[in-house]
Amino acid sequence: MPHSRPFNFVLWSGLPLATMALLLLIDVPHVDFALAHLFYDPQNGFIGRHSAFLEDVLHDRAKQAVILLGVLAIAGFLVSLLPTRLRQWRRQLGYLVLALGLSTAIVTPLKAVTAVQCPWSLAEFGGVEPYSPLVGHHPYVDKPGRCWPGGHASAGFCLLALFFVLRDRRPRLARAALVGALVLGSLFSLGRMMQGAHFLSHNVWTLLFDWMISLVCYRLVLYRPEPLEMAARAEEALDVSSS
């Protein structure tokens, strides 16, 4: 199997982790509420709440398309176990199934654990529930929230896995996949924000989770460093242990 192109795992894991820490420290609700009010009309509610395009096309049909991609990835991986042309892509297809599966599977448990309310449920936006922060005291409510992180955003951001699938074999196509996943995830996020289903921070957390999942799975499943890189790392580790 060919070696992987060099990748700075320290930088591209450190930046998302630092962003996560920053989100826990800054006044995120202030920013979230300010942006949500841009999409909210006190007389008619959220501007996209009853949009057929946002609900039927950008939400339902788009989610179905991503599910279809996941099914095709599973089918491709199973076919790659046979002596077919897909055999050379077996590891990449296995990685894709794993990364897509984890990126989407973590959403529901996190929603249940955090119990964060959706904007449309809050009293400030025409609902009846009080605001529940991600970290801190949660006021008692009859119906706990299920809105953190953004589930539909994950349907777009989970496709970041395609970047890692392609980066060692098709670098130009990998960059296009990276941009496409970011644009699609952002579009899905914006649509749900216009509907009042999520705050901005909900979707940013989804992006960070999906990137880290794709990155860690890439390091464990696909990444094959050059022998010189491996030797340099071993030498660095030896120097550290002897100092």
N, C-alpha and C positions, 0 to 999 in steps of 0.2 A: 504494500500500500504506500503511495507517495507521502512524503512528509508534508506537514502543514506549513502554511505561511506564518511567519512570526506574528505573535499577538501579545499585546501588553495587558495581561490579565490583572495586574496590580492596579493599573490606571482605570481600566474599564469595569472593574468591580468596585474600586474605591470610590469613584464618582457617584454611582447610584447609592451606595451605602451612606456616603456623606449627605446626599440629598435626602435620604430617609431620615437621618438624624436631624437635619435642618427642619424638615416638615414637622417633627415632633417638638421643636423648640420655638418656632415662630408662631405668630398669631394667624394661623390658617383660616379659622372661621371668619375673620374680618374680611379677608380676600374672597373667600367662597361666597359670602353673603352679598358682597358688593357686585360680584359678577352675576350671581343669580338674579339680582334685581334688574339687571339689564334685559333679562328675558321674561320678566314678570310684569304683567299688567294687573293692577288691583281690581279692575272691573271684570276682566276676562280670564284671569289666571295666566299660566305660562303660555307663551305665544305658540309653542309647538305641541301643546298637550293633545290637541285634537287633529293634528296634521296626519293625513293619510300617508303622505310620502315618508315622513319620519317614522311612523309606526309600522306601516306595511312593507315599505321598500328598504329603508335604511336600517330598520331594526329586524323585522321578521325574515325577510328574504335574504338579507346580508348574513344573518346568523345561520340560516339554512345552508348558504353557500360555504361558510367556514366548516360547518358540520360535514358537508359533502367532501371537502378537502381532507378532513380527518379520516373519513371512511376510505377515501382513495389511498391515503398514506398507509393505513392498516392493510388494505388489499395489496398494495404494492410491496409492502414488507413481506407479507405471506408468500406472494409470488416470487420474491427474491430468494426465498428458501429453496426454490426449485432451480434446476439448471437452465435459467433463462437469461436474457440480456440484463434484466434488473439485478442479477446476482452481484454485479460490480457496485451497485448502489445499496447493497443490503445494510451496511452500517449507517449510511446517511438516512435511509428510510426508517430504520429502527430509532435513530436519534429523533427524527421528526415526530414519530408516534409518541415517544417519551416526552419531548418538550411540549408538544401541543396538549397532550393529556394532562401533564402537571399544571400547565398554565391555566387551563380551564377548570381543573378539578379543585384547585385551592379556593376558588371564589365562594362557593356556597358555604363551606365550613367557616371561612373568615367572616362572612356576612352574619352567620348565626352567633359567632363568638362576640363580635364587636357590637351588634345591635344598634347600629347608627341609622338614624332616620333619613329618609329621602327629603329633598326640599319640598316637594308637593304635599308632604304630610305635616309640615311645620305650621304653627299658628301664624308665623310671619308671612307665609305664602299661601294663606287661605285654608290651611289644614287645621288640625286640632292638637297636634302633639308638640311637646317642648323639644328643644334642641338637645341631642345627645352627643357629646364630644367623643372623639376617638379614644382619648386617654383622660381619665378623671371620672367624676361622679356622674352616673346616669340617673336622671329622674325616673320615677316609676311611671310606666305607661301600660295601657291595656294591650297594645300591640307593638312589640319591639320592632325596631327598624331592621331592614335587610338590604342596606344600600352601600356598605363599604366592604371591599373595594368595588369599582365599577365593573359589572359583569359584561355588559355589551362592549365596553372598551377592550376587554380581553379578547373578544372575537377578532379584533384588528391587530392588537399588539402581540398576540400569541404568534402571529406570522413573522415576528422577528426571528423565529427559528429558521426560516428559509434563508436568511442571511448566512447563518452558520453552516447550513447544509451546503451552500454553494461557494463559500469564500475560498476554499482550497482548490476547487476545480474550475469554477466559473466566476472569477473575481468581479468582472464588470456586471454580470447578471446579479451577483450577490449584492452589490451596491444598489442596484435598482430595486431588489427585493427589500432591502433595508429602508429605503425611502418610501416604497409602497406601503410597508407595514406601518411606518410612522404616520404617513398621511391617512391611511385607512383608519387606524386606531384613533387619531385625532378627530377625524370626521365623525366616527361613531360616538366619540365622547361629546363633541359639540351638539350632535343631534339629541342626545339624552339630556344634556344640560338645558337645551331649549325646551324640552318637554317637562323639565322639573324633576327628572328621575335621579340626577346626581349633581353634586358639587364638583368643581374643577379638581380639588385635591383627591377625590375618590378615584378619578381617572389617572391622575399622576401616579398615585400609588400602584395602580394596575400596571402602568407602563414600567415602573421600576421592578415590580415583582416578575413580570414576564421577561424583562431583559435579564435579570439575574438567573432565572430558571434556564433560559436558553443558553446563557453563558456557562453556567456550571455544568449543564448536560453536555455542552460542546467540549469542555475541558475533560470530562470523564469519559466520553464516548468517542469523539472524533479527533481530538487534537493529537497530532503526532509530531513532536518537535524534532528539529534536525539534530543529528548526533553531536555537532559542535555546541549547540545550545544546551543539550543535556550535560555535556562535559563541563561547560562553563558553570551551570547550576550546581553540579556536584562539587566543583572546585570552590565555589562561593560558600557552600554549606560546610566544607572542610575547614575553610579559613575561619568561619564563624565559630565552629566547635573548638578550634585550637587556640582561639584568642581569649 
